[in-house]
Amino acid sequence: MRAKTPSESRTIMTDMVLPSETNPLNNLFGGELLARMDRAASIAARRHSRRITVTASVNHVAFNRSVPLGSVVTVEASISRAFRTSMEVFLDIWMEDRITGERTKANEAIYTFVAVDETGTPTEVPPLMPETDLEKERFAAALRRKQLSLVLAGKMKPNEATELRALFMD
Ligand SMILES: CC(C)(COP(=O)(O)OP(=O)(O)OC[C@H]1O[C@@H](n2cnc3c(N)ncnc32)[C@H](O)[C@@H]1OP(=O)(O)O)[C@@H](O)C(=O)NCCC(=O)NCCS
């Protein structure tokens, strides 16, 4: 299978925050942001694999900054690494200043998607070829994140998570 670059599947979704999507402090409700991220990540995974994709795991979400009512929010999803049937998707969330148009990073998240066939059976995906320094950095760290996710899900024994263990040995 031909290796693909992250830019071939990068997915950018911009939308604003409406009153029905906020919490009592008039900031974007966390679950609404999770749904937006899941949608963008799913499209990126689908573009990379050209298969049906399902969310296997939400590995990390950091709600570092609240996003006020009326904000223009951009969710950017990129495949950070492809394994055999699974793909790690990195999400960067940006807020746009209404007056200056300047973008600031609000949140980030990491999801894992699996490509499946019509019966729901996992199926192979093309490898990922990172290009930029950031893409290479995320690619390099993705294996230990996969191992951590599998250990936490009870699908891998901690002593088999060699890449993850190496992090603590250094
Ligand atoms: C995701 C799913 C297809 C995985 O099925 P499975 O029987 O565990 O299949 P496998 O063991 O062959 O795993 C498939 C891949 O997923 C990866 N995977 C499974 N669980 C994972 C987890 N918690 N974290 C990271 N990767 C995971 C495996 O490592 C494997 O990756 P690889 O082939 O690239 O090495 C299956 O659990 C499923 O269909 N879940 C429901 C998905 C869904 O409905 N999502 C929406 C939620 S409402």
The ligand as an SDF file (V2000), in Angstrom:
LIG
                    3D

 48 50  0  0  0  0  0  0  0  0999 V2000
  -12.3310   -0.8520   17.6240 C   0  0  0  0  0  0  0  0  0  0  0  0
  -12.6110   -2.3250   17.3020 C   0  0  0  0  0  0  0  0  0  0  0  0
  -12.8680   -2.5020   15.8110 C   0  0  0  0  0  0  0  0  0  0  0  0
  -11.3300   -3.1010   17.6910 C   0  0  0  0  0  0  0  0  0  0  0  0
  -11.6530   -4.4390   17.5970 O   0  0  0  0  0  0  0  0  0  0  0  0
  -10.7160   -5.5900   18.2390 P   0  0  0  0  0  0  0  0  0  0  0  0
  -11.4540   -6.8520   18.2490 O   0  0  0  0  0  0  0  0  0  0  0  0
  -10.0870   -5.0790   19.5040 O   0  0  0  0  0  0  0  0  0  0  0  0
   -9.6530   -5.7250   17.1040 O   0  0  0  0  0  0  0  0  0  0  0  0
   -8.1150   -5.9260   17.2220 P   0  0  0  0  0  0  0  0  0  0  0  0
   -7.6970   -6.5290   18.5240 O   0  0  0  0  0  0  0  0  0  0  0  0
   -7.7040   -6.6100   15.9510 O   0  0  0  0  0  0  0  0  0  0  0  0
   -7.5870   -4.4210   17.1960 O   0  0  0  0  0  0  0  0  0  0  0  0
   -7.6430   -3.6740   16.0140 C   0  0  0  0  0  0  0  0  0  0  0  0
   -6.6960   -2.5100   16.1640 C   0  0  0  0  0  0  0  0  0  0  0  0
   -7.2100   -1.6220   17.1390 O   0  0  0  0  0  0  0  0  0  0  0  0
   -6.2260   -1.3460   18.1150 C   0  0  0  0  0  0  0  0  0  0  0  0
   -6.9080   -1.0940   19.3700 N   0  0  0  0  0  0  0  0  0  0  0  0
   -7.9110   -1.7970   19.9200 C   0  0  0  0  0  0  0  0  0  0  0  0
   -8.2750   -1.2290   21.0830 N   0  0  0  0  0  0  0  0  0  0  0  0
   -7.4780   -0.1580   21.2670 C   0  0  0  0  0  0  0  0  0  0  0  0
   -7.3520    0.8090   22.2820 C   0  0  0  0  0  0  0  0  0  0  0  0
   -8.1300    0.8100   23.3780 N   0  0  0  0  0  0  0  0  0  0  0  0
   -6.4130    1.7710   22.1500 N   0  0  0  0  0  0  0  0  0  0  0  0
   -5.6040    1.8070   21.0610 C   0  0  0  0  0  0  0  0  0  0  0  0
   -5.6810    0.9040   20.0500 N   0  0  0  0  0  0  0  0  0  0  0  0
   -6.6050   -0.0510   20.1630 C   0  0  0  0  0  0  0  0  0  0  0  0
   -5.3760   -2.6180   18.1310 C   0  0  0  0  0  0  0  0  0  0  0  0
   -4.1060   -2.3850   18.6990 O   0  0  0  0  0  0  0  0  0  0  0  0
   -5.3030   -2.9350   16.6600 C   0  0  0  0  0  0  0  0  0  0  0  0
   -4.3840   -2.0240   16.0510 O   0  0  0  0  0  0  0  0  0  0  0  0
   -3.3510   -2.4700   14.8860 P   0  0  0  0  0  0  0  0  0  0  0  0
   -4.0400   -3.4670   13.9990 O   0  0  0  0  0  0  0  0  0  0  0  0
   -3.0730   -1.2170   14.1540 O   0  0  0  0  0  0  0  0  0  0  0  0
   -2.1440   -3.0220   15.5670 O   0  0  0  0  0  0  0  0  0  0  0  0
  -13.8170   -2.8850   18.1180 C   0  0  0  0  0  0  0  0  0  0  0  0
  -13.5000   -2.8670   19.4960 O   0  0  0  0  0  0  0  0  0  0  0  0
  -15.0840   -2.0940   17.8840 C   0  0  0  0  0  0  0  0  0  0  0  0
  -15.7380   -2.2400   16.8600 O   0  0  0  0  0  0  0  0  0  0  0  0
  -15.4350   -1.2140   18.8550 N   0  0  0  0  0  0  0  0  0  0  0  0
  -16.6000   -0.3580   18.7180 C   0  0  0  0  0  0  0  0  0  0  0  0
  -16.2490    0.8990   17.9260 C   0  0  0  0  0  0  0  0  0  0  0  0
  -17.3520    1.9180   17.9670 C   0  0  0  0  0  0  0  0  0  0  0  0
  -18.5080    1.5730   17.8030 O   0  0  0  0  0  0  0  0  0  0  0  0
  -16.9770    3.1670   18.2000 N   0  0  0  0  0  0  0  0  0  0  0  0
  -17.9150    4.2170   18.3840 C   0  0  0  0  0  0  0  0  0  0  0  0
  -18.2090    4.3290   19.8390 C   0  0  0  0  0  0  0  0  0  0  0  0
  -19.8650    4.7240   20.1340 S   0  0  0  0  0  0  0  0  0  0  0  0
  1  2  1  0
  2  3  1  0
  2  4  1  0
  2 36  1  0
  4  5  1  0
  5  6  1  0
  6  7  2  0
  6  8  1  0
  6  9  1  0
  9 10  1  0
 10 11  2  0
 10 12  1  0
 10 13  1  0
 13 14  1  0
 14 15  1  0
 15 16  1  0
 15 30  1  0
 16 17  1  0
 17 18  1  0
 17 28  1  0
 18 19  1  0
 18 27  1  0
 19 20  2  0
 20 21  1  0
 21 22  1  0
 21 27  2  0
 22 23  1  0
 22 24  2  0
 24 25  1  0
 25 26  2  0
 26 27  1  0
 28 29  1  0
 28 30  1  0
 30 31  1  0
 31 32  1  0
 32 33  2  0
 32 34  1  0
 32 35  1  0
 36 37  1  0
 36 38  1  0
 38 39  2  0
 38 40  1  0
 40 41  1  0
 41 42  1  0
 42 43  1  0
 43 44  2  0
 43 45  1  0
 45 46  1  0
 46 47  1  0
 47 48  1  0
M  END
$$$$
